[in-house]
C-alpha cells in the first residue's frame, strides 16, 4: 500500500516512577480515524489521490519490575494513495505496516527518557498481535 505521510506527532507523553512491584502493563491501541471534512488540513489536500486518515495510538506501559510507567498518545496523518474505502477494509498486515513507525516512536521516546531519568535506557520491543474476531 502506497502512502503519503506527515511527520509523527507526540500528542502526549508521560513518565512516572512507580514501585518495582506495580502490575506490569502493556496497553497499546492503534486506530485509523477519518479526518472530519471541516478540518482545515483537508482544504489543502488532493483527495483525488486517496483517502486521508489519522493513525492514533494511545498507550500505557509499565514493564515488569522496571520502576517506571509511560503513557500518552502518538499520531500521524497518512494518505492512502489509490484507496477510497473505509478504514475497516484495510487488512491487518497493512495496518501493522502503517502503525509500526508510531510504535517505534514510543520505543525510542521511552529509551531516551529512561536514559535521562534512570541513568540507563530501557529498550522496549513491542510485537504486533492480530485481533481475534
C-alpha positions in Angstrom: 0.0 0.0 0.0 1.5 3.3 -1.1 1.2 6.2 1.3 2.0 9.8 1.8 2.8 10.5 5.4 3.0 13.6 7.6 5.5 13.7 10.5 4.7 11.7 13.6 3.2 13.9 16.4 3.6 13.3 20.1 0.2 14.4 21.4 1.1 13.4 25.0 3.9 11.6 26.7 4.0 11.0 30.5 6.7 9.3 32.5 6.2 8.2 36.2 8.4 6.5 38.7 6.4 3.6 40.2 7.1 0.8 42.6 9.0 -2.1 41.0 6.2 -4.3 42.2 3.5 -2.5 40.2 1.4 -4.7 38.0 3.1 -5.0 34.5 1.0 -3.4 31.8 1.2 -3.2 28.0 -1.8 -1.5 26.5 -1.2 0.0 23.0 -4.2 0.7 20.8 -4.0 1.6 17.1 -6.9 3.1 15.3 -7.4 4.7 11.9 -9.6 7.8 12.3 -11.3 9.6 9.4 -10.4 13.2 9.4 -13.5 15.5 9.6 -14.5 17.2 6.3 -14.3 20.5 8.1 -10.7 20.0 9.1 -8.6 22.8 7.6 -6.0 20.1 6.7 -8.3 18.7 4.1 -8.7 22.1 2.4 -5.2 21.8 1.0 -5.2 18.1 0.3 -5.6 16.3 -3.0 -8.4 13.9 -2.1 -8.4 12.5 -5.6 -5.2 10.7 -4.8 -6.7 8.7 -2.0 -8.4 8.9 1.5 -6.7 10.7 4.3 -6.7 9.3 7.9 -5.1 9.9 11.2 -3.4 7.0 12.9 -4.0 7.4 16.6 -2.0 5.3 19.1 -2.8 5.8 22.8 -0.6 3.7 25.1 0.0 2.8 28.7 3.1 0.7 29.5 4.6 -0.4 32.8 7.4 -3.0 32.1 7.8 -5.7 34.7 10.0 -4.8 37.7 11.2 -1.6 35.9 10.2 1.0 38.4 8.6 3.3 35.8 5.5 3.6 33.6 4.9 5.6 30.5 1.6 6.7 28.9 0.4 9.0 26.2 -0.7 9.3 22.6 1.2 9.4 19.3 -0.5 10.2 16.0 0.2 10.7 12.3 -1.8 11.8 9.3 -1.5 9.5 6.3 -2.9 9.5 2.9 -3.5 6.0 1.4 -2.8 6.5 -2.2 -5.4 5.0 -4.6 -7.5 3.8 -1.6 -11.1 5.1 -1.3 -12.6 2.6 1.0 -13.3 2.6 4.7 -10.7 2.0 7.5 -12.3 -1.4 8.3 -11.4 -2.5 4.8 -7.7 -2.3 5.4 -6.2 -5.7 6.1 -4.3 -6.5 9.3 -0.9 -6.7 7.6 -1.2 -3.2 6.1 -2.4 -1.8 9.4 0.7 -3.3 11.1 2.9 -1.6 8.4 1.1 1.7 8.9 1.3 1.7 12.7 4.9 0.3 13.1 6.6 3.7 12.8 4.4 5.0 15.6 5.2 2.0 17.8 8.9 2.5 17.2 8.5 6.2 18.2 7.1 5.0 21.6 10.1 2.7 22.0 12.5 5.5 21.1 10.9 8.1 23.4 10.8 5.6 26.3 14.5 4.7 25.8 15.6 8.4 25.7 13.5 9.4 28.7 14.7 6.5 30.8 18.3 7.1 29.8 18.0 10.6 31.4 15.6 9.7 34.3 17.2 6.4 35.4 20.7 6.8 34.0 20.1 3.8 31.8 18.0 3.5 28.7 15.3 0.8 28.8 14.6 -0.7 25.4 11.0 -1.8 24.8 10.3 -4.1 22.0 6.7 -4.4 21.0 5.4 -7.1 18.6 2.1 -6.8 16.9 -0.7 -9.3 17.6 -3.6 -9.7 15.3 -7.1 -9.2 16.7 -9.0 -12.4 17.1 -12.6 -11.7 15.8 
